[in-house]
Amino acid sequence: MNQIHPDMQAKRTPCEVWTRVMGYHRPVSQFNTGKKSEHYSRKHFSECVAANHHFLAAYAGETACTV
């Protein structure tokens, strides 16, 4: 795991994480214990642009593009 130099540790500032809940945004720090646990156990993903092209091609009746 990465170690932070003690001099740099003193210069760090906390980062507030916000997420969308029930149609509006709010900071995770204001969640109750159960909601925080659920939030941190979520699996995050990033959509691949190539996968989006394949999805659009499949559902638009076109042939899938090759990447």
N, C-alpha and C positions, 0 to 999 in steps of 0.2 A: 504494500500500500504506500502511497505517496506520503512523505513526511514533510511537514511545513517548518521552515526555519523559525526559531522563536522570535526573531526580530520582525519577521513578516506576519507572524500570528497576531501580534499586537496591532497591526495596521488593517486587519481584516474587518469587514462590516457584515452584519447578518443580511442574508438575502431572503426577502419575503416571497413565498410561493403562493400564487393565486390559481384558482381553478374554477371552472364553470360548474355550478350546482343549480339544478332546477331552473335553468334559463337565465341565471345571473351569475356574476363573478364575485368571489369572496376569498379572502386569504385563508389558507389552510390552518394558520395559527389560531383561528377563531373556531375551528371545528371542535366538536366534543370528542372524547377518547375513541369511541367506536367509529366515528366517521374518519378520523385521522388514520386509524388502523386500516380501514377499507381503502382509503386513498393511497397509502403507501404500499399496499399489496397489489395495486393495479398493474397490469402489464402495459407498457407504453410501446408504441410502434411508430415508424415513419413510413409513409406510403412511397413506394417506388414509382417513379414516373412511367417506367416501362410496364409495370403491372397495370397501371391505369389505362394505358393504351390497349393492352390485351383485353381488359374488362370492357372498354368502350367498343372495341371491335367485335367482341363476342355478342354483346347485347344490341348492337346496331346492325347485325346481319352481315358485317364485313369480315374479311379474313384478318386474322391476327397479324400484327406487324412483328418483325423479328428485330431484336436489339442486339 
